[in-house]
């Protein structure tokens, strides 16, 4: 198998589109979804060409039955966070310590209590918003666990699992996925009538008259990565008002009172949507913020680390209270004892591609460089320590990928990690 150093080198220097195809493959997306969502092309041959080159990059002989298994094993060995749970299950790979560590959950009072109170209300809708890797999915599973204590049915559905071909196919697949997870037989032929009704009407009928009617207890339906819908206007304009209408119906109609919705997204919706049809101004809004000093200490203890106040201060001065960046740091310290001594080395290399955040930083850089407006915005941000007034849409995009924090209508880079790295890479300034 390829060494960790060789893997990191190949991964870091891989063309952006090829890297996205690799991440989509191990993330559980189908070739069809990669064609539509990642490459945005009409022909699957483009997908095959990227995959063949990926095999070549990692020394895997193509045209063998276990090619994908070999690729998944390589990525899981060197970068386990990229591999989806369903892919692990498919290829029968065991969970690793790194994967287990990602499941350490730190309470953010009073958020959990508010969610638990809300989910037991008929027709509930909880909206969780936070940048990527801030703990949205972990909170979703805490809410699911609370629902299980009430004997509720549960469904977790990542929107990456659905096809975004058109609204009809999307809603058809959505109904099938929910029914499958409830272990109910496919009854679309009975309830779906394209000759008289729209797919939105049919989807509502399927849920109300079949799926929900089949249940004796409430259903907690969790939709993760709802952002995937935003970039497809036809689907967004049909699906998002549908969620709003189901929530509103849950206030009065017995069948819809059973449905408890939880949705998670990293950014604001950026398509025009009637305010009276949007699901983003009703229900309970939850925004996940960075960890406090006390929560960071608790997080470190979850890794079996006992760090001094000075060490915690130094680490937070570099990465703030960002859960995923802290998780990577604690995992490194745990495996390179003594932690206090290792921390200095970690921090010295942190804002460089030689450090533990190297791949993360490089991916952010390539993503930003692909969009001139984002690149110009980051140049402004690293040019001054003061908050900067950017275009509102640009601010939202940078916020969604976890790069900035708001100060009223202004914003600044969220941590010294990003300021030092982008100052060097974009402006050529070494701090």
C-alpha positions as CSV (number, residue, x, y, z in Angstrom):
1,X,0.0,0.0,0.0
2,X,1.1,3.6,-0.7
3,X,2.8,5.3,2.2
4,X,1.2,8.1,4.2
5,X,3.8,10.6,2.8
6,X,3.2,9.5,-0.8
7,X,-0.6,9.6,-0.3
8,X,-0.5,13.2,1.2
9,X,1.7,14.3,-1.7
10,X,-0.6,12.8,-4.3
11,X,-3.7,14.1,-2.6
12,X,-2.3,17.6,-2.1
13,X,-1.1,18.0,-5.8
14,X,-4.2,16.4,-7.4
15,X,-6.1,18.7,-9.7
16,X,-9.2,20.1,-8.0
17,X,-11.8,18.3,-10.0
18,X,-10.1,15.0,-9.7
19,X,-9.8,15.5,-5.9
20,X,-13.5,16.3,-5.8
21,X,-14.3,13.1,-7.7
22,X,-12.2,11.1,-5.3
23,X,-13.9,12.6,-2.3
24,X,-17.3,12.0,-3.8
25,X,-16.4,8.3,-4.5
26,X,-15.3,7.5,-0.9
27,X,-18.2,9.7,0.3
28,X,-20.7,7.3,-1.1
29,X,-21.9,9.2,-4.2
30,X,-22.8,7.2,-7.3
31,X,-21.1,7.8,-10.7
32,X,-24.4,9.4,-11.9
33,X,-24.4,11.8,-8.9
34,X,-20.7,12.6,-9.6
35,X,-21.6,13.4,-13.2
36,X,-24.4,15.7,-12.2
37,X,-23.2,17.2,-8.9
38,X,-19.5,17.2,-9.0
39,X,-18.5,17.6,-12.6
40,X,-21.7,19.0,-14.0
41,X,-21.3,17.2,-17.3
42,X,-23.7,15.2,-19.5
43,X,-21.5,12.2,-20.3
44,X,-20.3,9.6,-17.8
45,X,-17.1,9.1,-19.8
46,X,-15.7,12.1,-18.0
47,X,-16.3,10.5,-14.7
48,X,-14.6,7.3,-15.8
49,X,-11.6,9.2,-17.1
50,X,-11.1,10.9,-13.7
51,X,-11.6,7.5,-11.8
52,X,-9.0,5.8,-14.1
53,X,-6.5,8.6,-13.4
54,X,-7.2,8.3,-9.6
55,X,-6.4,4.6,-9.7
56,X,-3.2,5.4,-11.6
57,X,-2.3,8.1,-9.1
58,X,-2.5,5.6,-6.2
59,X,-0.9,2.6,-8.0
60,X,-4.1,0.6,-8.4
61,X,-4.4,-1.6,-11.4
62,X,-7.6,-0.7,-13.2
63,X,-10.3,-3.1,-14.6
64,X,-10.2,-5.4,-11.6
65,X,-13.2,-6.2,-9.5
66,X,-11.7,-4.9,-6.2
67,X,-10.4,-1.6,-7.5
68,X,-12.8,0.5,-5.5
69,X,-12.2,-1.6,-2.4
70,X,-8.5,-0.9,-2.8
71,X,-9.1,2.8,-3.2
72,X,-11.4,3.0,-0.2
73,X,-8.9,1.1,1.9
74,X,-6.1,3.5,1.0
75,X,-8.1,6.6,1.7
76,X,-9.5,5.2,4.9
77,X,-6.0,4.3,6.1
78,X,-4.5,7.7,5.5
79,X,-7.5,10.1,5.7
80,X,-10.4,8.2,7.4
81,X,-12.6,11.3,7.8
82,X,-13.3,11.4,4.0
83,X,-14.9,7.9,4.0
84,X,-18.7,7.7,4.6
85,X,-20.1,5.3,7.1
86,X,-22.2,3.6,4.4
87,X,-19.0,3.0,2.3
88,X,-17.3,1.4,5.3
89,X,-20.3,-0.8,5.8
90,X,-20.4,-1.8,2.1
91,X,-16.7,-2.8,2.0
92,X,-16.8,-4.3,5.5
93,X,-14.0,-2.1,6.9
94,X,-13.8,-1.8,10.7
95,X,-14.2,1.5,12.4
96,X,-10.8,3.1,13.4
97,X,-9.8,5.0,16.5
98,X,-9.7,8.2,14.4
99,X,-13.3,7.6,13.4
100,X,-14.3,6.9,17.0
101,X,-12.7,10.1,18.3
102,X,-14.8,12.1,15.9
103,X,-17.9,11.0,17.8
104,X,-16.9,12.7,21.1
105,X,-19.8,15.1,21.7
106,X,-19.6,18.2,23.8
107,X,-22.8,19.8,25.0
108,X,-23.5,23.4,24.1
109,X,-26.1,24.4,26.7
110,X,-28.9,25.3,26.3
111,X,-29.0,24.1,22.7
112,X,-29.6,20.4,23.5
113,X,-32.4,21.1,26.0
114,X,-34.2,23.4,23.5
115,X,-34.0,20.8,20.8
116,X,-35.3,18.0,23.1
117,X,-38.2,20.2,24.1
118,X,-39.0,21.1,20.5
119,X,-38.8,17.6,19.0
120,X,-41.7,16.3,21.2
121,X,-44.1,19.0,19.9
122,X,-46.5,18.0,17.1
123,X,-45.3,19.1,13.7
124,X,-42.0,20.3,15.0
125,X,-39.3,21.9,12.8
126,X,-35.7,22.4,14.0
127,X,-33.3,24.2,11.7
128,X,-29.6,23.7,12.5
129,X,-27.2,26.2,10.8
130,X,-23.4,26.1,11.1
131,X,-20.3,26.0,8.8
132,X,-19.0,22.6,7.8
133,X,-17.5,20.4,10.5
134,X,-19.0,22.3,13.4
135,X,-21.0,19.4,14.8
136,X,-24.4,19.6,13.0
137,X,-24.5,15.8,12.3
138,X,-23.6,14.9,15.8
139,X,-26.3,17.1,17.2
140,X,-28.8,15.6,14.8
141,X,-28.0,12.1,16.2
142,X,-28.4,13.4,19.8
143,X,-31.9,14.6,18.8
144,X,-32.6,11.2,17.2
145,X,-31.5,9.5,20.3
146,X,-33.9,11.6,22.4
147,X,-36.7,10.8,20.0
148,X,-35.9,7.1,20.4
149,X,-36.4,7.5,24.2
150,X,-40.0,8.6,23.3
151,X,-40.3,5.5,21.1
152,X,-40.4,7.7,17.9
153,X,-39.5,6.3,14.5
154,X,-36.3,7.8,13.1
155,X,-34.8,8.5,9.7
156,X,-31.5,10.2,9.0
157,X,-31.1,11.2,5.3
158,X,-28.1,13.0,3.8
159,X,-29.2,14.9,0.8
160,X,-26.2,13.7,-1.1
161,X,-28.0,10.4,-1.4
162,X,-30.7,11.8,-3.6
163,X,-30.5,12.5,-7.4
164,X,-30.8,16.1,-8.5
165,X,-31.9,15.4,-12.1
166,X,-35.2,17.2,-11.9
167,X,-38.0,17.8,-9.3
168,X,-40.0,14.8,-10.3
169,X,-37.2,12.3,-10.0
170,X,-35.9,14.0,-6.8
171,X,-39.3,13.8,-5.0
172,X,-39.9,10.2,-6.3
173,X,-36.5,9.1,-4.9
174,X,-37.1,11.0,-1.7
175,X,-40.3,9.1,-1.1
176,X,-38.6,5.8,-1.9
177,X,-35.7,6.5,0.4
178,X,-37.9,7.3,3.3
179,X,-40.1,4.3,2.7
180,X,-37.1,2.0,2.5
181,X,-35.7,3.3,5.7
182,X,-39.1,2.7,7.4
183,X,-39.0,-0.8,5.9
184,X,-42.2,-0.2,4.1
185,X,-42.9,-1.7,0.6
186,X,-42.8,0.6,-2.4
187,X,-46.4,1.8,-3.1
188,X,-45.6,4.6,-5.5
189,X,-47.8,3.1,-8.3
190,X,-50.8,3.3,-6.0
191,X,-50.3,6.8,-4.7
192,X,-48.5,8.6,-7.5
193,X,-50.7,10.0,-10.3
194,X,-48.7,12.1,-12.9
195,X,-51.8,12.5,-15.1
196,X,-53.8,14.6,-12.6
197,X,-51.3,15.9,-10.0
198,X,-47.9,17.5,-9.7
199,X,-45.0,15.7,-8.2
200,X,-45.3,18.0,-5.1
201,X,-49.0,16.9,-4.7
202,X,-48.0,13.3,-5.2
203,X,-45.2,13.5,-2.6
204,X,-47.5,15.0,-0.1
205,X,-50.2,12.3,-0.7
206,X,-47.6,9.5,-0.4
207,X,-46.4,10.8,3.0
208,X,-49.8,11.6,4.4
209,X,-51.9,8.7,3.1
210,X,-49.2,6.0,3.2
211,X,-46.0,6.6,5.0
212,X,-47.3,8.6,8.0
213,X,-50.6,6.6,8.1
214,X,-48.5,3.4,8.4
215,X,-46.9,4.6,11.7
216,X,-48.4,4.5,15.1
217,X,-45.8,6.8,16.6
218,X,-44.3,10.1,15.5
219,X,-41.4,10.2,13.0
220,X,-38.3,12.2,13.4
221,X,-37.1,12.9,9.8
222,X,-33.6,14.5,9.7
223,X,-32.3,16.0,6.5
224,X,-28.6,16.7,6.6
225,X,-26.6,18.9,4.1
226,X,-29.8,20.6,2.9
227,X,-27.4,23.1,1.1
228,X,-27.3,20.5,-1.7
229,X,-30.8,21.6,-2.7
230,X,-30.0,25.3,-2.9
231,X,-28.0,25.2,-6.1
232,X,-30.9,23.5,-8.0
233,X,-33.5,26.2,-8.4
234,X,-36.4,24.1,-9.7
235,X,-35.9,21.5,-7.0
236,X,-35.4,24.1,-4.3
237,X,-38.6,26.0,-5.3
238,X,-40.6,22.8,-5.1
239,X,-39.0,21.0,-2.1
240,X,-38.4,23.8,0.4
241,X,-42.0,25.1,0.3
242,X,-43.1,21.5,0.6
243,X,-41.3,21.2,3.9
244,X,-42.9,24.5,5.1
245,X,-46.4,23.3,4.2
246,X,-45.9,20.0,6.1
247,X,-44.7,21.9,9.1
248,X,-47.7,24.3,8.9
249,X,-50.1,21.3,8.5
250,X,-48.6,19.7,11.6
251,X,-50.2,22.5,13.7
252,X,-53.7,21.4,12.8
253,X,-53.9,18.0,11.1
254,X,-53.5,14.8,13.0
255,X,-51.7,12.9,10.3
256,X,-49.0,15.7,10.0
257,X,-48.7,16.1,13.7
258,X,-46.7,12.8,13.6
259,X,-43.9,14.4,11.5
260,X,-41.0,16.1,13.3
261,X,-38.5,17.7,10.9
262,X,-34.8,18.4,11.6
263,X,-32.9,20.1,8.8
264,X,-29.2,21.1,8.8
265,X,-27.4,23.4,6.4
266,X,-24.1,25.3,6.3
267,X,-25.1,28.5,4.5
268,X,-28.1,30.7,3.9
269,X,-30.4,29.9,1.0
270,X,-29.4,32.1,-1.9
271,X,-32.3,31.7,-4.3
272,X,-35.5,33.8,-4.4
273,X,-38.2,32.2,-2.3
274,X,-41.5,33.6,-1.2
275,X,-41.1,34.5,2.5
276,X,-44.5,32.8,3.2
277,X,-43.3,29.6,1.6
278,X,-39.8,29.4,3.1
279,X,-39.0,26.9,5.9
280,X,-36.2,29.1,7.1
281,X,-38.3,31.6,9.0
282,X,-40.4,29.1,11.0
283,X,-39.7,26.5,13.6
284,X,-36.8,26.6,16.0
285,X,-33.5,28.1,14.7
286,X,-30.3,26.6,16.1
287,X,-26.9,28.1,15.3
288,X,-23.8,26.2,16.4
289,X,-20.9,28.5,17.6
290,X,-17.3,27.7,18.4
291,X,-16.4,26.0,21.7
292,X,-15.7,28.2,24.8
293,X,-12.5,27.7,26.9
294,X,-14.4,25.4,29.3
295,X,-15.8,23.3,26.4
296,X,-12.3,23.0,24.8
297,X,-11.0,21.7,28.1
298,X,-13.8,19.2,28.3
299,X,-13.1,18.2,24.7
300,X,-9.4,17.6,25.5
301,X,-10.4,15.4,28.4
302,X,-12.5,13.3,26.1
303,X,-9.3,12.4,24.3
304,X,-7.7,11.5,27.6
305,X,-5.6,14.7,27.6
306,X,-4.9,17.0,30.6
307,X,-3.6,20.2,29.2
308,X,-2.5,23.3,31.2
309,X,-4.4,26.5,30.9
310,X,-1.4,28.0,29.0
311,X,-1.5,25.1,26.4
312,X,-5.3,25.5,25.9
313,X,-4.8,29.2,25.4
314,X,-2.0,28.7,22.8
315,X,-4.0,26.1,20.9
316,X,-7.1,28.3,20.8
317,X,-5.0,31.3,19.8
318,X,-4.2,29.4,16.6
319,X,-7.5,27.5,15.8
320,X,-10.1,29.2,18.0
321,X,-12.8,26.9,19.3
322,X,-13.5,25.1,16.0
323,X,-14.5,21.5,16.9
324,X,-12.9,19.8,13.9
325,X,-9.6,21.6,14.0
326,X,-9.4,21.0,17.8
327,X,-10.3,17.3,17.2
328,X,-7.4,16.9,14.8
329,X,-5.1,18.7,17.2
330,X,-6.1,16.6,20.2
331,X,-5.8,13.4,18.2
332,X,-2.2,14.4,17.2
333,X,-1.3,15.3,20.8
334,X,-2.8,12.0,22.1
335,X,-0.6,10.0,19.8
336,X,2.6,12.0,20.3
337,X,3.2,12.2,24.0
338,X,4.2,14.1,26.0
339,X,1.4,16.4,24.7
340,X,2.7,19.7,26.3
341,X,6.0,19.3,24.5
342,X,4.5,18.2,21.2
343,X,2.1,21.2,21.2
344,X,4.9,23.6,20.3
345,X,5.8,21.6,17.2
346,X,2.2,21.3,16.2
347,X,1.7,25.1,16.5
348,X,4.9,25.9,14.7
349,X,3.9,23.9,11.6
350,X,0.1,24.4,11.9
351,X,-0.3,27.3,9.4
352,X,1.8,25.5,6.8
353,X,1.2,22.6,4.4
354,X,3.7,20.5,6.4
355,X,1.5,20.6,9.5
356,X,-1.5,18.5,10.5
357,X,-3.9,21.0,8.8
358,X,-1.9,21.0,5.6
359,X,-4.5,19.2,3.4
360,X,-7.4,21.2,4.9
361,X,-5.6,24.5,4.2
362,X,-4.6,23.5,0.7
363,X,-8.1,22.4,-0.2
364,X,-9.4,25.8,1.0
365,X,-6.8,27.6,-1.0
366,X,-7.6,25.8,-4.3
367,X,-11.3,26.3,-3.8
368,X,-10.8,30.0,-3.2
369,X,-8.5,30.4,-6.2
370,X,-11.1,28.9,-8.5
371,X,-13.4,31.9,-7.7
372,X,-11.8,35.3,-8.3
373,X,-14.4,37.1,-6.1
374,X,-13.6,34.9,-3.1
375,X,-9.8,35.3,-3.7
376,X,-10.1,39.1,-3.8
377,X,-12.2,39.0,-0.6
378,X,-9.6,36.9,1.2
379,X,-6.9,39.3,0.1
380,X,-8.8,42.1,1.7
381,X,-9.2,40.1,4.9
382,X,-5.6,39.2,5.4
383,X,-4.4,42.8,4.5
384,X,-5.8,44.2,7.8
385,X,-6.5,42.9,11.3
386,X,-9.7,44.9,11.4
387,X,-13.1,43.6,10.3
388,X,-13.9,44.2,6.6
389,X,-17.2,45.1,4.8
390,X,-17.6,42.6,2.0
391,X,-20.4,42.0,-0.5
392,X,-23.2,40.2,1.5
393,X,-23.2,37.1,-0.9
394,X,-19.4,36.8,-0.6
395,X,-19.6,37.0,3.2
396,X,-22.2,34.2,3.2
397,X,-20.1,31.9,1.0
398,X,-17.0,32.5,3.2
399,X,-19.0,32.0,6.3
400,X,-20.5,28.7,5.0
401,X,-17.0,27.2,4.5
402,X,-16.0,28.3,8.0
403,X,-13.5,31.0,7.0
404,X,-15.0,34.1,8.6
405,X,-17.0,35.3,11.6
406,X,-19.4,38.3,11.5
407,X,-19.1,41.6,13.3
408,X,-22.4,43.2,12.5
409,X,-22.3,43.7,8.7
410,X,-18.5,43.3,8.7
411,X,-16.4,40.1,9.0
412,X,-12.9,38.9,9.8
413,X,-11.0,35.6,9.4
414,X,-12.1,33.2,12.1
415,X,-8.6,32.2,13.3
416,X,-4.9,32.9,13.2
417,X,-4.5,29.6,11.4
418,X,-6.2,31.0,8.3
419,X,-4.7,34.5,8.6
420,X,-1.1,33.2,8.7
421,X,-1.6,30.6,6.0
422,X,-3.4,32.9,3.5
423,X,-1.1,35.8,4.3
424,X,1.8,33.7,3.2
425,X,0.1,31.9,0.3
426,X,-1.9,34.7,-1.2
427,X,0.1,37.8,-0.2
428,X,3.5,36.2,0.2
429,X,3.8,37.7,3.7
430,X,5.4,35.5,6.4
431,X,4.2,36.4,9.8
